[in-house]
C-alpha cells in the first residue's frame, strides 16, 4: 500500500507526495513551489527519492530547482516538452521503475492541455496533472479539442475503481457547470452536497474515483443524450459527434 498526501500550494494547487509502504521515502509530484514541500519533508522526516512531472506549466515545475538544492534526486517528466532539470524524459511506457520500494509505473501520453502532457499510473492511482479534474477537464493550451477529447477517452477506459489525483481544487465550480448541463442528474446533485461538506471541513475534494467521474463529469459523458442536447442548445446547431459535443462544452466552460 502507498500513502499519498496532498500538499496545498498557491491558491488551489495540490502537490502530491507518494510514500512507499514501511518507509520514509517519497516521490514528489508536480512541485510548483518548493517551500511547502520542504516543510512537509522536514516535519515528517521524509526522504525524497525522485520528482515526477506531468507537464511544464509554471505552477507544476517552478519548485524543482529549489528542491534540487536540498535533495539530489532524479526528475522524470514529459519528453515532448522542454522542462529544465528533467533527467529522465518520458513518453508512454509500461513497467517504469522509478525507485526501489515503489511499484512500477505506467506512463500515459495524454496531450491536450499541453502538447506533451503525460500521466502516471501507479497501482490503481492516476496522477493526471491538468487533463482530468473533478467534474471537469483542463483548458486547451495546445492543440485542437479533438486531442484533449482523445486523451480523456483514454482515461475513461481505465478501470472504474481507479483513484484519480489531479492538480487543482476546481471541483465545486466544475460541478456548478455540470449541474447546468444535466440538471436532472442525481449523481451530480449528490456530489455537490458531498463536495461542499468536504470543503467546509477544509478537506480536499480530491482524490475521487473514475467511476464517479463517469457519472458526473460532462466531458466524459458527451455521448449521453442529456449532455448532447444541452451542448446543442448552447451551440445553436446540430452536433453530430461526441467530439463536436465536447468542443461545444469546452467553449461553453471557457465563458462560465
ChimeraX commands (.cxc) that place a marker at each C-alpha (Angstrom):
marker #1 position 0.00,0.00,0.00 radius 0.5
marker #1 position 1.10,3.54,-0.77 radius 0.5
marker #1 position 0.44,6.59,1.36 radius 0.5
marker #1 position -0.49,9.63,-0.73 radius 0.5
marker #1 position -0.84,13.09,0.74 radius 0.5
marker #1 position -1.81,16.46,-0.68 radius 0.5
marker #1 position 0.43,19.47,-0.15 radius 0.5
marker #1 position -1.60,22.64,-0.87 radius 0.5
marker #1 position 0.20,25.26,-2.94 radius 0.5
marker #1 position -0.67,28.66,-4.41 radius 0.5
marker #1 position -4.42,29.34,-4.49 radius 0.5
marker #1 position -5.76,25.94,-5.50 radius 0.5
marker #1 position -2.88,23.64,-6.49 radius 0.5
marker #1 position -2.04,20.30,-4.94 radius 0.5
marker #1 position 1.46,18.86,-4.93 radius 0.5
marker #1 position 1.32,15.13,-4.23 radius 0.5
marker #1 position 3.71,13.12,-2.07 radius 0.5
marker #1 position 3.71,9.36,-2.70 radius 0.5
marker #1 position 5.21,7.42,0.19 radius 0.5
marker #1 position 6.28,3.80,-0.02 radius 0.5
marker #1 position 4.95,1.29,2.49 radius 0.5
marker #1 position 7.02,0.95,5.63 radius 0.5
marker #1 position 9.47,3.64,4.53 radius 0.5
marker #1 position 10.05,7.38,4.78 radius 0.5
marker #1 position 10.89,7.55,1.10 radius 0.5
marker #1 position 8.65,9.72,-1.09 radius 0.5
marker #1 position 8.12,10.75,-4.68 radius 0.5
marker #1 position 7.17,14.38,-5.29 radius 0.5
marker #1 position 4.56,15.07,-7.98 radius 0.5
marker #1 position 4.40,18.44,-9.79 radius 0.5
marker #1 position 6.12,20.77,-7.28 radius 0.5
marker #1 position 5.08,24.22,-8.47 radius 0.5
marker #1 position 6.71,25.69,-5.39 radius 0.5
marker #1 position 9.30,24.24,-3.04 radius 0.5
marker #1 position 8.59,25.74,0.38 radius 0.5
marker #1 position 5.50,23.72,1.37 radius 0.5
marker #1 position 7.19,20.52,0.18 radius 0.5
marker #1 position 10.37,21.23,2.12 radius 0.5
marker #1 position 8.30,21.97,5.22 radius 0.5
marker #1 position 6.39,18.68,4.93 radius 0.5
marker #1 position 9.63,16.77,4.38 radius 0.5
marker #1 position 11.19,18.34,7.46 radius 0.5
marker #1 position 8.18,17.86,9.74 radius 0.5
marker #1 position 7.65,14.23,8.75 radius 0.5
marker #1 position 11.31,13.21,8.35 radius 0.5
marker #1 position 10.67,12.16,4.76 radius 0.5
marker #1 position 13.32,11.17,2.24 radius 0.5
marker #1 position 12.70,12.33,-1.35 radius 0.5
marker #1 position 13.93,9.86,-3.97 radius 0.5
marker #1 position 12.54,11.37,-7.19 radius 0.5
marker #1 position 10.42,14.15,-8.66 radius 0.5
marker #1 position 7.81,13.34,-11.30 radius 0.5
marker #1 position 6.30,15.97,-13.61 radius 0.5
marker #1 position 3.15,15.73,-15.73 radius 0.5
marker #1 position 3.67,18.88,-17.83 radius 0.5
marker #1 position 5.56,22.12,-17.99 radius 0.5
marker #1 position 3.15,24.79,-16.70 radius 0.5
marker #1 position 4.93,27.01,-14.17 radius 0.5
marker #1 position 2.67,26.03,-11.27 radius 0.5
marker #1 position 3.85,22.45,-11.70 radius 0.5
marker #1 position 7.59,22.93,-12.21 radius 0.5
marker #1 position 8.82,26.17,-10.63 radius 0.5
marker #1 position 9.82,24.49,-7.37 radius 0.5
marker #1 position 12.09,21.89,-8.95 radius 0.5
marker #1 position 15.29,23.93,-8.86 radius 0.5
marker #1 position 15.00,24.84,-5.19 radius 0.5
marker #1 position 14.13,21.27,-4.20 radius 0.5
marker #1 position 17.23,20.01,-6.00 radius 0.5
marker #1 position 19.36,22.36,-3.93 radius 0.5
marker #1 position 18.38,20.33,-0.88 radius 0.5
marker #1 position 17.76,16.88,-2.39 radius 0.5
marker #1 position 19.85,15.46,-5.23 radius 0.5
marker #1 position 17.23,13.29,-6.95 radius 0.5
marker #1 position 16.24,12.30,-10.47 radius 0.5
marker #1 position 13.47,14.21,-12.26 radius 0.5
marker #1 position 11.06,12.35,-14.54 radius 0.5
marker #1 position 8.89,14.29,-16.98 radius 0.5
marker #1 position 7.43,14.57,-20.48 radius 0.5
marker #1 position 9.76,14.03,-23.40 radius 0.5
marker #1 position 7.84,16.37,-25.70 radius 0.5
marker #1 position 8.15,19.46,-23.51 radius 0.5
marker #1 position 11.22,21.46,-22.58 radius 0.5
marker #1 position 11.42,21.47,-18.80 radius 0.5
marker #1 position 14.68,22.39,-17.05 radius 0.5
marker #1 position 16.15,19.79,-14.70 radius 0.5
marker #1 position 14.48,16.77,-16.36 radius 0.5
marker #1 position 16.89,13.83,-16.14 radius 0.5
marker #1 position 14.55,11.14,-17.48 radius 0.5
marker #1 position 12.36,12.30,-20.40 radius 0.5
marker #1 position 9.33,10.05,-20.81 radius 0.5
marker #1 position 6.59,9.09,-23.21 radius 0.5
marker #1 position 4.02,6.31,-22.93 radius 0.5
marker #1 position 5.53,3.15,-21.47 radius 0.5
marker #1 position 4.83,0.22,-19.17 radius 0.5
marker #1 position 6.63,-1.03,-16.08 radius 0.5
marker #1 position 8.71,2.06,-15.35 radius 0.5
marker #1 position 10.66,1.57,-12.13 radius 0.5
marker #1 position 11.42,4.99,-10.68 radius 0.5
marker #1 position 12.83,4.00,-7.31 radius 0.5
marker #1 position 13.30,0.90,-5.16 radius 0.5
marker #1 position 10.42,0.11,-2.79 radius 0.5
marker #1 position 7.90,1.66,-5.19 radius 0.5
marker #1 position 5.71,-0.34,-7.59 radius 0.5
marker #1 position 6.30,0.06,-11.31 radius 0.5
marker #1 position 4.57,2.94,-13.06 radius 0.5
marker #1 position 2.64,3.04,-16.29 radius 0.5
marker #1 position 3.15,6.28,-18.22 radius 0.5
marker #1 position 0.31,7.62,-20.40 radius 0.5
marker #1 position 0.55,10.14,-23.22 radius 0.5
marker #1 position -2.42,12.46,-22.59 radius 0.5
marker #1 position -1.86,15.69,-24.58 radius 0.5
marker #1 position -4.43,18.44,-24.96 radius 0.5
marker #1 position -3.85,20.78,-22.05 radius 0.5
marker #1 position -0.25,20.96,-23.23 radius 0.5
marker #1 position 1.44,19.29,-26.19 radius 0.5
marker #1 position 3.46,16.74,-24.24 radius 0.5
marker #1 position 1.32,16.18,-21.14 radius 0.5
marker #1 position 1.76,12.76,-19.57 radius 0.5
marker #1 position 0.07,10.92,-16.74 radius 0.5
marker #1 position 1.40,8.40,-14.21 radius 0.5
marker #1 position -0.49,5.30,-13.11 radius 0.5
marker #1 position 0.91,3.53,-10.07 radius 0.5
marker #1 position -1.04,0.60,-8.67 radius 0.5
marker #1 position -4.60,1.90,-9.02 radius 0.5
marker #1 position -3.71,5.58,-8.63 radius 0.5
marker #1 position -3.72,8.02,-11.55 radius 0.5
marker #1 position -1.77,11.28,-11.42 radius 0.5
marker #1 position -3.18,13.23,-14.34 radius 0.5
marker #1 position -1.99,16.80,-13.79 radius 0.5
marker #1 position -4.32,19.22,-15.56 radius 0.5
marker #1 position -6.07,16.89,-18.01 radius 0.5
marker #1 position -8.92,15.49,-15.90 radius 0.5
marker #1 position -10.34,17.43,-12.97 radius 0.5
marker #1 position -13.17,16.69,-10.58 radius 0.5
marker #1 position -16.25,17.06,-12.84 radius 0.5
marker #1 position -14.18,18.89,-15.46 radius 0.5
marker #1 position -11.13,18.95,-17.70 radius 0.5
marker #1 position -8.20,21.23,-18.44 radius 0.5
marker #1 position -8.06,24.21,-20.75 radius 0.5
marker #1 position -6.81,23.70,-24.29 radius 0.5
marker #1 position -3.41,25.38,-24.22 radius 0.5
marker #1 position -2.06,23.25,-27.06 radius 0.5
marker #1 position -3.78,21.59,-29.99 radius 0.5
marker #1 position -7.39,21.22,-31.06 radius 0.5
marker #1 position -10.23,19.97,-28.88 radius 0.5
marker #1 position -10.02,16.57,-30.55 radius 0.5
marker #1 position -6.65,15.94,-28.90 radius 0.5
marker #1 position -7.99,16.54,-25.41 radius 0.5
marker #1 position -11.11,14.51,-26.19 radius 0.5
marker #1 position -8.99,11.51,-27.17 radius 0.5
marker #1 position -6.87,11.83,-24.03 radius 0.5
marker #1 position -9.97,11.88,-21.86 radius 0.5
marker #1 position -11.35,8.89,-23.70 radius 0.5
marker #1 position -8.11,7.05,-22.95 radius 0.5
marker #1 position -8.51,7.80,-19.25 radius 0.5
marker #1 position -12.18,6.78,-19.35 radius 0.5
marker #1 position -11.10,3.28,-20.40 radius 0.5
marker #1 position -9.13,2.70,-17.21 radius 0.5
marker #1 position -10.72,0.51,-14.52 radius 0.5
marker #1 position -13.66,2.26,-12.91 radius 0.5
marker #1 position -12.16,1.92,-9.44 radius 0.5
marker #1 position -9.08,3.92,-10.47 radius 0.5
marker #1 position -8.38,6.64,-7.92 radius 0.5
marker #1 position -7.69,9.99,-9.58 radius 0.5
marker #1 position -5.26,12.59,-8.24 radius 0.5
marker #1 position -5.43,15.81,-10.25 radius 0.5
marker #1 position -3.59,19.03,-9.50 radius 0.5
marker #1 position -6.27,21.65,-8.77 radius 0.5
marker #1 position -9.19,22.18,-6.41 radius 0.5
marker #1 position -11.75,23.03,-9.10 radius 0.5
marker #1 position -14.46,20.52,-8.22 radius 0.5
marker #1 position -17.10,22.84,-6.76 radius 0.5
marker #1 position -17.00,25.23,-9.70 radius 0.5
marker #1 position -16.97,22.36,-12.18 radius 0.5
marker #1 position -20.00,20.80,-10.52 radius 0.5
marker #1 position -21.95,24.04,-10.87 radius 0.5
marker #1 position -21.32,23.85,-14.60 radius 0.5
marker #1 position -22.18,20.14,-14.70 radius 0.5
marker #1 position -25.50,20.83,-12.98 radius 0.5
marker #1 position -26.42,23.27,-15.76 radius 0.5
marker #1 position -25.59,20.65,-18.38 radius 0.5
marker #1 position -27.54,17.88,-16.62 radius 0.5
marker #1 position -29.98,19.45,-14.14 radius 0.5
marker #1 position -31.72,16.11,-13.52 radius 0.5
marker #1 position -28.56,14.09,-12.85 radius 0.5
marker #1 position -28.94,12.82,-9.29 radius 0.5
marker #1 position -25.30,11.79,-9.05 radius 0.5
marker #1 position -24.26,15.39,-9.73 radius 0.5
marker #1 position -26.68,16.68,-7.10 radius 0.5
marker #1 position -25.28,14.27,-4.51 radius 0.5
marker #1 position -21.71,15.08,-5.42 radius 0.5
marker #1 position -22.41,18.79,-4.95 radius 0.5
marker #1 position -23.57,18.04,-1.40 radius 0.5
marker #1 position -20.63,15.73,-0.66 radius 0.5
marker #1 position -18.06,18.15,-2.07 radius 0.5
marker #1 position -19.48,21.12,-0.17 radius 0.5
marker #1 position -19.19,19.15,3.08 radius 0.5
marker #1 position -15.55,18.29,2.38 radius 0.5
marker #1 position -14.66,21.89,1.56 radius 0.5
marker #1 position -16.50,23.20,4.66 radius 0.5
marker #1 position -14.20,20.93,6.67 radius 0.5
marker #1 position -11.19,22.28,4.75 radius 0.5
marker #1 position -10.59,18.87,3.19 radius 0.5
marker #1 position -9.65,18.31,-0.47 radius 0.5
marker #1 position -12.32,17.09,-2.86 radius 0.5
marker #1 position -9.55,15.01,-4.39 radius 0.5
marker #1 position -8.93,12.12,-4.89 radius 0.5
marker #1 position -12.05,10.71,-6.48 radius 0.5
marker #1 position -12.85,7.54,-8.40 radius 0.5
marker #1 position -13.08,7.30,-12.15 radius 0.5
marker #1 position -16.49,5.70,-11.65 radius 0.5
marker #1 position -17.72,8.91,-10.03 radius 0.5
marker #1 position -16.33,10.95,-12.92 radius 0.5
marker #1 position -18.11,8.80,-15.47 radius 0.5
marker #1 position -21.37,9.53,-13.65 radius 0.5
marker #1 position -20.90,13.28,-13.09 radius 0.5
marker #1 position -18.32,14.77,-15.48 radius 0.5
marker #1 position -19.98,16.17,-18.64 radius 0.5
marker #1 position -16.69,16.00,-20.55 radius 0.5
marker #1 position -16.73,12.21,-20.11 radius 0.5
marker #1 position -20.42,11.98,-20.92 radius 0.5
marker #1 position -20.56,13.53,-24.40 radius 0.5
marker #1 position -22.48,10.57,-25.82 radius 0.5
marker #1 position -25.27,10.93,-23.25 radius 0.5
marker #1 position -28.43,12.41,-24.75 radius 0.5
marker #1 position -28.89,14.97,-21.96 radius 0.5
marker #1 position -25.34,16.27,-22.36 radius 0.5
marker #1 position -25.53,16.37,-26.15 radius 0.5
marker #1 position -28.86,18.21,-26.01 radius 0.5
marker #1 position -27.52,20.90,-23.68 radius 0.5
marker #1 position -24.45,21.36,-25.87 radius 0.5
marker #1 position -26.67,21.59,-28.95 radius 0.5
marker #1 position -28.81,24.27,-27.31 radius 0.5
marker #1 position -25.70,26.24,-26.40 radius 0.5
marker #1 position -24.14,25.93,-29.86 radius 0.5
marker #1 position -27.49,26.60,-31.59 radius 0.5
marker #1 position -26.72,23.99,-34.21 radius 0.5
marker #1 position -26.79,20.25,-34.71 radius 0.5
marker #1 position -23.85,18.40,-33.17 radius 0.5
marker #1 position -23.34,15.10,-34.95 radius 0.5
marker #1 position -20.48,13.53,-33.00 radius 0.5
marker #1 position -19.25,13.24,-29.44 radius 0.5
marker #1 position -16.20,15.31,-30.39 radius 0.5
marker #1 position -18.46,18.14,-31.57 radius 0.5
marker #1 position -20.35,17.94,-28.28 radius 0.5
marker #1 position -17.08,18.05,-26.35 radius 0.5
marker #1 position -15.85,21.05,-28.34 radius 0.5
marker #1 position -19.06,22.96,-27.64 radius 0.5
marker #1 position -18.87,22.12,-23.93 radius 0.5
marker #1 position -15.26,23.26,-23.70 radius 0.5
marker #1 position -16.10,26.59,-25.36 radius 0.5
marker #1 position -19.08,26.99,-23.04 radius 0.5
marker #1 position -16.95,26.30,-19.98 radius 0.5
marker #1 position -14.46,28.99,-21.01 radius 0.5
marker #1 position -17.26,31.55,-20.65 radius 0.5
marker #1 position -18.75,30.08,-17.48 radius 0.5
marker link #1:1,2 radius 0.2
marker link #1:2,3 radius 0.2
marker link #1:3,4 radius 0.2
marker link #1:4,5 radius 0.2
marker link #1:5,6 radius 0.2
marker link #1:6,7 radius 0.2
marker link #1:7,8 radius 0.2
marker link #1:8,9 radius 0.2
marker link #1:9,10 radius 0.2
marker link #1:10,11 radius 0.2
marker link #1:11,12 radius 0.2
marker link #1:12,13 radius 0.2
marker link #1:13,14 radius 0.2
marker link #1:14,15 radius 0.2
marker link #1:15,16 radius 0.2
marker link #1:16,17 radius 0.2
marker link #1:17,18 radius 0.2
marker link #1:18,19 radius 0.2
marker link #1:19,20 radius 0.2
marker link #1:20,21 radius 0.2
marker link #1:21,22 radius 0.2
marker link #1:22,23 radius 0.2
marker link #1:23,24 radius 0.2
marker link #1:24,25 radius 0.2
marker link #1:25,26 radius 0.2
marker link #1:26,27 radius 0.2
marker link #1:27,28 radius 0.2
marker link #1:28,29 radius 0.2
marker link #1:29,30 radius 0.2
marker link #1:30,31 radius 0.2
marker link #1:31,32 radius 0.2
marker link #1:32,33 radius 0.2
marker link #1:33,34 radius 0.2
marker link #1:34,35 radius 0.2
marker link #1:35,36 radius 0.2
marker link #1:36,37 radius 0.2
marker link #1:37,38 radius 0.2
marker link #1:38,39 radius 0.2
marker link #1:39,40 radius 0.2
marker link #1:40,41 radius 0.2
marker link #1:41,42 radius 0.2
marker link #1:42,43 radius 0.2
marker link #1:43,44 radius 0.2
marker link #1:44,45 radius 0.2
marker link #1:45,46 radius 0.2
marker link #1:46,47 radius 0.2
marker link #1:47,48 radius 0.2
marker link #1:48,49 radius 0.2
marker link #1:49,50 radius 0.2
marker link #1:50,51 radius 0.2
marker link #1:51,52 radius 0.2
marker link #1:52,53 radius 0.2
marker link #1:53,54 radius 0.2
marker link #1:54,55 radius 0.2
marker link #1:55,56 radius 0.2
marker link #1:56,57 radius 0.2
marker link #1:57,58 radius 0.2
marker link #1:58,59 radius 0.2
marker link #1:59,60 radius 0.2
marker link #1:60,61 radius 0.2
marker link #1:61,62 radius 0.2
marker link #1:62,63 radius 0.2
marker link #1:63,64 radius 0.2
marker link #1:64,65 radius 0.2
marker link #1:65,66 radius 0.2
marker link #1:66,67 radius 0.2
marker link #1:67,68 radius 0.2
marker link #1:68,69 radius 0.2
marker link #1:69,70 radius 0.2
marker link #1:70,71 radius 0.2
marker link #1:71,72 radius 0.2
marker link #1:72,73 radius 0.2
marker link #1:73,74 radius 0.2
marker link #1:74,75 radius 0.2
marker link #1:75,76 radius 0.2
marker link #1:76,77 radius 0.2
marker link #1:77,78 radius 0.2
marker link #1:78,79 radius 0.2
marker link #1:79,80 radius 0.2
marker link #1:80,81 radius 0.2
marker link #1:81,82 radius 0.2
marker link #1:82,83 radius 0.2
marker link #1:83,84 radius 0.2
marker link #1:84,85 radius 0.2
marker link #1:85,86 radius 0.2
marker link #1:86,87 radius 0.2
marker link #1:87,88 radius 0.2
marker link #1:88,89 radius 0.2
marker link #1:89,90 radius 0.2
marker link #1:90,91 radius 0.2
marker link #1:91,92 radius 0.2
marker link #1:92,93 radius 0.2
marker link #1:93,94 radius 0.2
marker link #1:94,95 radius 0.2
marker link #1:95,96 radius 0.2
marker link #1:96,97 radius 0.2
marker link #1:97,98 radius 0.2
marker link #1:98,99 radius 0.2
marker link #1:99,100 radius 0.2
marker link #1:100,101 radius 0.2
marker link #1:101,102 radius 0.2
marker link #1:102,103 radius 0.2
marker link #1:103,104 radius 0.2
marker link #1:104,105 radius 0.2
marker link #1:105,106 radius 0.2
marker link #1:106,107 radius 0.2
marker link #1:107,108 radius 0.2
marker link #1:108,109 radius 0.2
marker link #1:109,110 radius 0.2
marker link #1:110,111 radius 0.2
marker link #1:111,112 radius 0.2
marker link #1:112,113 radius 0.2
marker link #1:113,114 radius 0.2
marker link #1:114,115 radius 0.2
marker link #1:115,116 radius 0.2
marker link #1:116,117 radius 0.2
marker link #1:117,118 radius 0.2
marker link #1:118,119 radius 0.2
marker link #1:119,120 radius 0.2
marker link #1:120,121 radius 0.2
marker link #1:121,122 radius 0.2
marker link #1:122,123 radius 0.2
marker link #1:123,124 radius 0.2
marker link #1:124,125 radius 0.2
marker link #1:125,126 radius 0.2
marker link #1:126,127 radius 0.2
marker link #1:127,128 radius 0.2
marker link #1:128,129 radius 0.2
marker link #1:129,130 radius 0.2
marker link #1:130,131 radius 0.2
marker link #1:131,132 radius 0.2
marker link #1:132,133 radius 0.2
marker link #1:133,134 radius 0.2
marker link #1:134,135 radius 0.2
marker link #1:135,136 radius 0.2
marker link #1:136,137 radius 0.2
marker link #1:137,138 radius 0.2
marker link #1:138,139 radius 0.2
marker link #1:139,140 radius 0.2
marker link #1:140,141 radius 0.2
marker link #1:141,142 radius 0.2
marker link #1:142,143 radius 0.2
marker link #1:143,144 radius 0.2
marker link #1:144,145 radius 0.2
marker link #1:145,146 radius 0.2
marker link #1:146,147 radius 0.2
marker link #1:147,148 radius 0.2
marker link #1:148,149 radius 0.2
marker link #1:149,150 radius 0.2
marker link #1:150,151 radius 0.2
marker link #1:151,152 radius 0.2
marker link #1:152,153 radius 0.2
marker link #1:153,154 radius 0.2
marker link #1:154,155 radius 0.2
marker link #1:155,156 radius 0.2
marker link #1:156,157 radius 0.2
marker link #1:157,158 radius 0.2
marker link #1:158,159 radius 0.2
marker link #1:159,160 radius 0.2
marker link #1:160,161 radius 0.2
marker link #1:161,162 radius 0.2
marker link #1:162,163 radius 0.2
marker link #1:163,164 radius 0.2
marker link #1:164,165 radius 0.2
marker link #1:165,166 radius 0.2
marker link #1:166,167 radius 0.2
marker link #1:167,168 radius 0.2
marker link #1:168,169 radius 0.2
marker link #1:169,170 radius 0.2
marker link #1:170,171 radius 0.2
marker link #1:171,172 radius 0.2
marker link #1:172,173 radius 0.2
marker link #1:173,174 radius 0.2
marker link #1:174,175 radius 0.2
marker link #1:175,176 radius 0.2
marker link #1:176,177 radius 0.2
marker link #1:177,178 radius 0.2
marker link #1:178,179 radius 0.2
marker link #1:179,180 radius 0.2
marker link #1:180,181 radius 0.2
marker link #1:181,182 radius 0.2
marker link #1:182,183 radius 0.2
marker link #1:183,184 radius 0.2
marker link #1:184,185 radius 0.2
marker link #1:185,186 radius 0.2
marker link #1:186,187 radius 0.2
marker link #1:187,188 radius 0.2
marker link #1:188,189 radius 0.2
marker link #1:189,190 radius 0.2
marker link #1:190,191 radius 0.2
marker link #1:191,192 radius 0.2
marker link #1:192,193 radius 0.2
marker link #1:193,194 radius 0.2
marker link #1:194,195 radius 0.2
marker link #1:195,196 radius 0.2
marker link #1:196,197 radius 0.2
marker link #1:197,198 radius 0.2
marker link #1:198,199 radius 0.2
marker link #1:199,200 radius 0.2
marker link #1:200,201 radius 0.2
marker link #1:201,202 radius 0.2
marker link #1:202,203 radius 0.2
marker link #1:203,204 radius 0.2
marker link #1:204,205 radius 0.2
marker link #1:205,206 radius 0.2
marker link #1:206,207 radius 0.2
marker link #1:207,208 radius 0.2
marker link #1:208,209 radius 0.2
marker link #1:209,210 radius 0.2
marker link #1:210,211 radius 0.2
marker link #1:211,212 radius 0.2
marker link #1:212,213 radius 0.2
marker link #1:213,214 radius 0.2
marker link #1:214,215 radius 0.2
marker link #1:215,216 radius 0.2
marker link #1:216,217 radius 0.2
marker link #1:217,218 radius 0.2
marker link #1:218,219 radius 0.2
marker link #1:219,220 radius 0.2
marker link #1:220,221 radius 0.2
marker link #1:221,222 radius 0.2
marker link #1:222,223 radius 0.2
marker link #1:223,224 radius 0.2
marker link #1:224,225 radius 0.2
marker link #1:225,226 radius 0.2
marker link #1:226,227 radius 0.2
marker link #1:227,228 radius 0.2
marker link #1:228,229 radius 0.2
marker link #1:229,230 radius 0.2
marker link #1:230,231 radius 0.2
marker link #1:231,232 radius 0.2
marker link #1:232,233 radius 0.2
marker link #1:233,234 radius 0.2
marker link #1:234,235 radius 0.2
marker link #1:235,236 radius 0.2
marker link #1:236,237 radius 0.2
marker link #1:237,238 radius 0.2
marker link #1:238,239 radius 0.2
marker link #1:239,240 radius 0.2
marker link #1:240,241 radius 0.2
marker link #1:241,242 radius 0.2
marker link #1:242,243 radius 0.2
marker link #1:243,244 radius 0.2
marker link #1:244,245 radius 0.2
marker link #1:245,246 radius 0.2
marker link #1:246,247 radius 0.2
marker link #1:247,248 radius 0.2
marker link #1:248,249 radius 0.2
marker link #1:249,250 radius 0.2
marker link #1:250,251 radius 0.2
marker link #1:251,252 radius 0.2
marker link #1:252,253 radius 0.2
marker link #1:253,254 radius 0.2
marker link #1:254,255 radius 0.2
marker link #1:255,256 radius 0.2
view
